[in-house]
Amino acid sequence: MVQCFDFLTVNAPGLFLGLFLLEKRFLYKAGAPELYGKKITLSWAPATAEDENVLQAYGGVFGTPTYLVEVKAELKIDGQVVATGKPLNLGYKQNFKLTMSSPGTSDDGIVNPVKASSFYAVGLDYQKIAPGELKQIAEKIEQVQPTATEQNVYTDEVLGEILNGAAKAYFGQLDVTNGILAQKYNVKSTRFISE
C-alpha cells in the first residue's frame, strides 16, 4: 500500500503541526505565536447534506452504521474551521501528527492515532499557562453547562471547551510543579513548547 502524506505546518520559532491522513489529507500552516492561548480541536462533520440527514435519522453518530455515511476532518482554532479533510467513513483510523521545530533543532514529531467521528483537543504549553487563561476557560464551561445536553455535548462549544480546559489545567499543574522543583534545587527549568 502506498501512503501519501500531507501535513499541517506551523512556522518556527516553535511549532510545526501535522495531520497525516493517508490519502485523506489536508494541510494547515500557522506560527507558534498565532496559536498561543487558542483552543485547537480536531473533529469530523458530515461530508454532505445527505450524510447529515442519515445521521439525524439514526439519532446521531453513535447509532449510525459506519458504512452508511462519510465525514470530513475539521481542524478548528477557537471554533473556526481552518482546515478540512477529504470524505471518509465513520471509524476510519488516521494518524494526527503534531511536529514542533525550532531553528537549529530537528523536527520533533508526535503521532497520535485518531478515529473519524471522534473529538480531540490539542493543548499547547508555552512553559506557562496563564491563570487568566484558565479563568476564561472555566467561565466558558460555566456558560455552556446549563445548556449542555446529550444532543449538543459533542460540539466544539461544549466538548471542545471541556477538553481544552482539561489539557490547559494539566499543563498548569505541570508548570507549577516544575517551578517548585526548580526553586527547591536552585535550577532554571526551560523546555520547548509541549503538546
Secondary structure as UniProt FT lines:
FT   STRAND          9..11
FT   TURN            12..14
FT   STRAND          16..20
FT   TURN            22..23
FT   STRAND          29..31
FT   HELIX           32..35
FT   TURN            36..37
FT   STRAND          40..46
FT   HELIX           49..57
FT   TURN            58..59
FT   TURN            61..63
FT   TURN            66..68
FT   STRAND          70..77
FT   TURN            78..79
FT   STRAND          80..84
FT   STRAND          88..89
FT   TURN            90..91
FT   STRAND          93..100
FT   TURN            103..104
FT   STRAND          108..115
FT   TURN            116..117
FT   STRAND          120..122
FT   HELIX           131..144
FT   HELIX           145..147
FT   TURN            150..154
FT   HELIX           156..160
FT   HELIX           161..184
FT   TURN            185..186
//
